[in-house]
Amino acid sequence: MATVTPDIDEALVSKLIEHQFPRWAHLPVVAASPQGWDNRTFRLGDELTVRLPSAAGYAHQIAKESRWLPYLRQHLPVRVPRPLALGRPALGYPFAWSVSAWLDGQVLSRADHPDQAALAQELASFLVALRAVPIDDAPRPGPETAYRGGPFAHYAAEARAALRSLGVRSPVADEVVDEAVASHWEGAPVWFHGDVAVDNLLVDDRGRLSGVLDFGCSGVGDPACDLVIAFTYFDDEARPVFRRAAEVDDDTWRRARGWAIWKAAITLADPGAPAPRRAEQDRALAAVLAEASR
């Protein structure tokens, strides 16, 4: 695992802004909450946000988002970040970083009981619109997308090892992994987000989808990885709504279950995973196994 760059804090961000973008140096810097793993995010005044990669393995994401978000946002029905400036390595911080327009909203992980069925429909509609965006010369699956959008086989051995370490000796779990490996995306490559998670989705004060964050793992390929939230967030009533509205076939759903069981297993096998994330992934594992058992 990549080593996290230390001391990415408000003081560093303030110095970087003063050094490279003095027109914003008077604005207060406040760490966002919750924080991500790949990047650290800070609010700059009322209208801006600063995003800094946490380690070398994630450094490429800033340039990718700066290149592709202005293009994607022209085609999407929900707001996504709007990059405004690209910062350079400086003052001991070794990576490029970005300043973007702040998106108002509450992250879904902290929203107060939104209507899951309505949200399932809205998120699925966003993903359908994302898949319809012309692919141009967008990034293909590989290290730049953390292998999202590629064959699930890349992560199958890790999924099996994590399940064994958890003591999950379930023929159903083995079958989920095997089916995901055996299934392949037969269509033309389409855009995928790569990390559709509760901390990357914004909702408004009515609980409706209002923004989508963090396109660092995005690219074009197989969209199955974007369906994992069906198990990490949506309940048994909303999950079928999401599946229907996402317009995916049975094989794509099988691969989505594989991605979900991989994410759940590696998170639960990580003793350093925070409690909320562990609880989320415990629910996801149970949901995958319950559905695959039927």
Secondary structure, 3 states (H helix, E strand, C coil): CCCCCCCCCHHHHHHHHHHHCHHHCCCCEEECCCCCCCEEEEEECCCEEEEEECCHHHCHHHHHHHHHHHHHCCCCCCECCCEEEEECCECCECCCEEEEECCCCEEHHHCCCCCHHHHHHHHHHHHHHHHCCCCCCCCCCCHHHCCCCCCCHHHHHHHHHHHHHCCCCCHHHHHHHHHHHHCCCCCCCEEECCCCCHHHEEECCCCCEEEECCCCCCEEECHHHHHCHHHHCCCCCHHHHHHHHHCCCHHHHHHHHHHHHHHHHHHHCCCCCCHHHHHHHHHHHHHHHHHHHC
